[in-house]
């Protein structure tokens, strides 16, 4: 894959358990994600990401 010098680099403070390469064109990544979801692959990583979202959601509503 050729790096695009004009495209910003995404830096995460936390590891990305799913690890999709978002530098690829969107339709390629979306297809890969959909295929993984339908096949039940990466369920542990999905659960880990969902737990992070749930914690943030609770924190947002607890502060309100």
C-alpha positions, 0 to 999 in steps of 0.5 A: 500500500502506498502511503498518502503524505497528505492524509493524516496519521491516526494515533490511538492512545489505546490499542485497537483490538480489531486492528482494521487498516483504515488507510485502505479505501473505505469500501474495502475495510467495510467489506472486511468488517461485514464479512468478519461480523457475518462469519462471527470472527473477532468476537472477543475484539468486538466485545472489548470495543463494545465494553469501552463504548459502554463505559464511555456512555455510562460516564457521559450520562453519569455526569449529566 
